[in-house]
Amino acid sequence: MKDSLRTGVSFGLTSAVITTLGLMVGLQSGTHSKIVVLAGILTIAIADAFSDALGIHVSEEAESGGGPQKLDNVISSKSA
């Protein structure tokens, strides 16, 4: 397994577990509803995956010498 892939997978799994556990505890404490907790898990899974992917992509662009203008174009195209 390539080092960058191993780093990405490790970071993503750690981030996902910590974020999901925090969300589950918070929603369960606040609502006591299984449906709300499940909907929250689904929502955070999608949002966290996109967030990690964009973060890794921008990081790789910065390392490859993309420059500020290229990074601005990447960020604005992903958020539109």
N, C-alpha and C positions, 0 to 999 in steps of 0.2 A: 504494500500500500504506500503510495507516495506520501511524503511528509506533509504537503499542503492539504491533501485529502484527509489524512489522519487528524490534522489540526482542525480543519473545518468540521469534521464529524464530531470530534471531542467537544469543541466549543458549542456546536449546535445542540448536542444532547444535554450537556450541562445546563445551558441556558434554558432549554425547553423544560427540563425537569424542575428547576428552581422556579421558573415563572409559572408553570402549571400548578405546582403545589401551593404557591402563594395565592394564586387565583382561586383554587378550590377551597382553601381555608377561608378566605375572605368572603366568597359568595355563600358558602355554607353557613358561616357565622351570621351573615347579614340577612339571608333569605330563608334558610332551612328548606329549600326547594331543590329536588334532584334535577328537575328539568332545567332550571336556571344554571346550575352547576355544569351540566352537560353542554348546554348552549355556550356557556363561557369557555369551556375547554375547547370546543370546536372553533370558536372565534379566535382564541389566543393561539391555537395551533396554526391557523392560516396566517395570522398577522405576524407571529414570531418567525415563521418560515420565510416570509417575504422580507422581513426586517434583517434577518441574518444573511440572506442571499444578497440583498442590496449592500449591506455593510462589507461583506467579503468582496463583492464586485468593485466597489469604490476603492477599497484597500489595494486590490490588485492593480487597478488603473493608476493609482498614485505611485505604486512601486515601479510600474513600467514607464514612468515619466510622461504620463498623459497630460500633465499641466493643469492649471486651474480652469482654463476655458473648457477643456475636454471634460473635466469632472463636473462643471456646471451643466454642460449639455447632458451628461448621463443622469444626473440627479433630476433635472427638469423633465427629461423624457420618461423617467420611471414614475414620477409623481403625477404626471398628467394622465 
